[in-house]
């Protein structure tokens, strides 16, 4: 069976909504329904429905004085998130490369989003036995080193609100599913300044992560080193990998304007 082209999956209404948003560029700050209808070659009723949908989500707002429409605050938030992530990625890349140069193990930069860790970038080891790249994937925060780094600096109430259901899902026999034990570990993480994933997501894979802070002292991400357990002995973690991860986190934080 032939693989479908991505263009065959396009949803027309979503495409029209994005076309509408893209009309607000350069010097254009406000547009009316009639003008948008001409530009998009769509019936006014369709344009109005698109505007109503986007307005309900905060991406478009109406100027009550002119009855024209303009971009809403959600569009600004989306843009700011992109800028922050791009700033983090731009600063992180050379540090990840330096980290891999020092230990020759796969290193990541990740961010926290709605109880999950999202891996934004990676520099891989050149060793044959390595972990599968997680870039673009989303994993629960409670069983990842990068996730624990974020959770460790939240209140018990915030952690409870983020953890799903009563029972935490066990991905491996090592996954910590007891909330109280997890909170005890998070307190240790906050004190130590790093977190370990001890084969809690994938059997045979260990990971060490340290926080990345920005100029407001807020944790905006985590830098981590990941690899097969056979190379990540406790001794190597203590003597080499933990200091390297902490150093990388501090260096990246400094680049983002953080001062102790």
C-alpha positions, 0 to 999 in steps of 0.5 A: 500500500502506497504511503500517503503524502502529508498534503493528503492529511491537511484539514481545510478549516485549520488551513483557512484559520492559519491563512487568516492569522497570517494576514496580520503581518507587517504594518497590518494591525487590524482587518474587517470581515469584508477585507478578510473575505476578499483576501482569503477568497472565502464567504463572509459567513465562513470568515466570521465563523473562523474569527469567532473560533479564534476569538474564543481561544484568544488568538484573535480579538475584536476592537469594539470601537472599529469592529475590526479584528486584530491578533489576540494575546494568545498569539503573542504568548505563542510567539514568546514561547517560540522565542524562548525555546529558540533562545534556549536551543541556540545557547544549548547546542555548543554546551551539549557538544562540549558535554558529549566531547567530555564524556562521549555519551548522548546529551539532551536539552529538555523542557517541562510542559503540562506534567511531561518532559519534551526533548528539544535537542540532542547531541549523540555519542559516536559509540555503537551501543547508544540510547534511541534519540528522544528528540520530539518525544514527550515522557512523564516527568515523575520517571525522568531525570529532567522531569524530577529536576522540575518537580523538585522545585514545586510545592507538594500541591503542585506536584499532586495536581500534575501527577495522573490519577491515584496510581502512577504508571510503572514503565519498568520495575524501577519506576517509582509509583508511590507518591510519598517515596517520589516526594522524598526523592524530589526533596533530595533532588532539590537539595543535591541539584541533580536528578537520576533516572535509574532505569525508570522509563527504559530497562537498561537506560540510566540518565542524569539531569541538572536544571537550567535557570534563566535571569529570573532564577526560574527553571526553564529546562534541564540538561541531561546525559543518557546511556546504557546502564552498563556504562553508567556505573554508580562510580562513574556517575559520582566521579564524572557524569554528575559533575559534568551535568551540573557544570553544563546546567550552570554554564547554560544558566549563565548564558541565559542571564542567571546569577547565583 
